Amino acid sequence: MAVRRFLPALLVTGSLAYSGIVCADAGERIEQRLDQRGDRIEDALRKLPMRQRQAFMLRAWEGLHVRDTANAMGCSEGRVKTHYSRAVHSLRNDLGDHANG
């Protein structure tokens, strides 16, 4: 899925040493949690109106500046700021505490 490639990468070796205890399935559990979070993020992004989703993806994940985003979207910088702000607000409401862990 497209969003997963943007999620922060974790190096998972399949085992995790913590205080001398090796958890063989820790890597698998971490991957499952990332998959679940990725699914939640994808669902939340799909719910956004198209212009909000565009502004959010261009600004947050592609790292474009407001001016460059406005050029890409064919709108004013003010509209980009509005779309982005509304997208962030909607995502925070939709994801709640899931966004932080």
Beta strands, then each sheet from edge to edge (+ up, - down):
strand 1: 16-18
strand 2: 21-23
sheet 1: 1+ 2-
end
